[in-house]
Every structure is written in structure tokens, then in C-alpha cells.
């Protein structure tokens, strides 16, 4: 065999190997494409009912939001009515109640003042500050100590 014939055989063998590799790659690519097509079809079949359910849930949520909005507006109206009632009650009864309380306080003070005048003189109260001695209390201690 000559060199040209050997080269031709080598080229033919390489071409056969190359074609077989390309055939295997194409078969695997075809399998991958079939699997992908099936997966997309399954996702589509499952996504349509899920989207319908999600749409129903959104509609239901919108209905609930409208109900809550109506309740909130009713609560706001009740709050404003309660505020108006509170203002009315305060203006109607507030003034007279303050006057009655002031009168009662004045009567107690007047009665308390008479009791103090009638009673014998009590000992004066001492002011105690923790950790300190008030200057007036020091003088009283000194004068008591000299008398005793």
C-alpha cells in the first residue's frame, strides 16, 4: 500500500469516528428535547389550575379588604360620636363638678382650721432629710442638750 492509500484509510476512519460521535450527541440531544417538551407540558397543565386558584384567592382577599374598610369607616364614625359625647358631658357637668369640689375643699379646710385652733398646740413637725441635718434642727438639739 502506498502512502496515499494509508492516508485515505486514516481519514475515512477519523470521519467514521466523528460521524458516530455526532450521531450519539444528536440522539442524546433529541432525548433531552423530548424530556424538556414533556416537562413544559406538565408545568403548563399544573400552572393553569394554580393560576385559577390564585385568581380566586386574590378576589376573596379583595372582598375581605372591602369589608375591613367598611368596618374601619364605621369605627371612625363611632369614635367621632364618642368624642362629641365626651365633650358634651365635660362641658355640661365639668364646671359644676369643679365648683362642688372646690366648695367641699373649702369646707374641709375651714373645719380643719377650727379644730387646730381648739386643740392644744402640737409639737412642731420636724423635717428630716436623709443624710443631712437641717440647720434649725441642729440648734434645737444644742439648746435641748444644754437644758437637760
C-alpha positions in Angstrom: 0.0 0.0 0.0 1.1 3.4 -0.8 1.2 6.4 1.4 -1.8 8.0 -0.3 -3.9 4.9 0.3 -2.9 4.8 4.0 -3.7 8.4 4.4 -7.1 7.9 2.8 -7.9 5.0 5.1 -6.9 7.1 8.1 -9.1 10.0 7.0 -12.0 7.6 6.4 -11.6 6.1 9.9 -11.5 9.5 11.5 -14.6 10.6 9.6 -16.4 7.4 10.7 -15.5 8.1 14.4 -16.5 11.8 14.0 -19.8 10.8 12.5 -20.5 8.2 15.2 -19.8 10.8 18.0 -22.1 13.3 16.3 -24.8 10.7 15.9 -24.6 9.8 19.7 -24.7 13.6 20.5 -27.7 14.1 18.3 -29.5 11.1 19.9 -28.9 12.5 23.4 -29.9 16.0 22.3 -33.2 14.5 20.9 -33.8 12.8 24.2 -33.2 16.0 26.2 -35.5 17.9 23.9 -38.3 15.2 24.4 -37.9 15.4 28.2 -37.9 19.2 28.1 -41.1 19.2 26.0 -42.8 16.8 28.4 -41.7 18.9 31.4 -43.1 22.1 29.8 -46.4 20.4 29.0 -46.7 19.1 32.6 -45.9 22.5 34.1 -48.5 24.1 31.8 -51.1 21.5 32.9 -50.4 22.2 36.5 -49.9 26.0 36.2 -53.3 26.7 34.7 -55.3 25.4 37.7 -52.8 27.1 40.1 -53.3 30.4 38.4 -57.1 30.0 38.6 -56.8 29.2 42.4 -54.5 32.3 42.8 -57.0 34.5 41.0 -59.8 33.2 43.2 -57.7 33.9 46.3 -57.0 37.4 45.2 -60.7 38.1 44.6 -61.5 36.7 48.0 -58.8 38.9 49.6 -60.2 42.0 47.8 -63.7 41.2 49.2 -62.3 40.9 52.7 -60.4 44.2 52.3 -63.6 45.9 51.3 -65.3 44.6 54.4 -62.5 45.7 56.6 -62.6 49.1 55.0 -66.3 49.4 55.8 -65.7 48.3 59.4 -62.9 50.8 59.8 -65.1 53.7 58.5 -67.9 52.6 61.0 -65.3 52.6 63.8 -64.1 56.0 62.8 -67.7 57.3 62.9 -68.3 55.7 66.3 -65.1 57.3 67.6 -66.1 60.7 66.4 -69.5 60.3 68.1 -67.9 59.2 71.3 -65.6 62.2 71.2 -68.5 64.6 70.7 -70.4 62.9 73.6 -67.4 63.2 75.8 -67.0 66.9 75.0 -70.7 67.5 75.7 -70.6 65.7 79.0 -67.4 67.5 80.1 -68.9 70.9 79.2 -72.2 70.1 80.9 -71.0 68.6 84.1 -67.4 69.7 84.3 -68.0 73.2 85.5 -70.5 72.4 88.3 -68.4 69.4 89.5 -65.3 71.6 89.8 -67.3 74.1 91.8 -68.7 71.4 94.1 -65.2 70.0 94.7 -63.8 73.4 95.4 -66.6 74.1 97.9 -66.0 70.8 99.6 -62.3 71.5 99.9 -63.0 74.9 101.3 -65.4 73.4 103.9 -62.8 70.8 104.9 -60.2 73.5 105.3 -62.5 75.7 107.4 -63.4 72.8 109.7 -59.8 71.7 109.9 -58.7 75.2 110.8 -61.2 75.4 113.7 -60.1 72.1 115.1 -56.5 73.3 115.2 -57.5 76.5 117.0 -59.5 74.5 119.6 -56.8 71.8 120.1 -53.8 72.5 122.3 -50.6 73.4 120.5 -49.0 70.4 119.0 -45.3 69.8 118.7 -43.9 71.3 115.6 -43.1 68.8 112.8 -39.5 68.0 112.0 -38.1 68.0 108.6 -35.9 65.0 108.0 -33.6 64.8 105.1 -31.7 61.5 104.8 -28.0 62.0 105.3 -28.3 65.7 106.4 -29.4 67.6 109.4 -31.5 70.7 108.8 -29.8 73.8 110.5 -32.9 74.6 112.6 -32.9 71.1 113.9 -29.2 71.4 114.9 -30.0 74.5 117.0 -32.8 72.7 118.7 -30.6 69.8 119.6 -27.9 72.1 121.0 -30.5 74.0 123.1 -32.1 70.8 124.4 -28.7 69.3 125.3 -27.9 72.4 127.4 -31.3 72.4 129.2 -31.2 68.6 130.0 
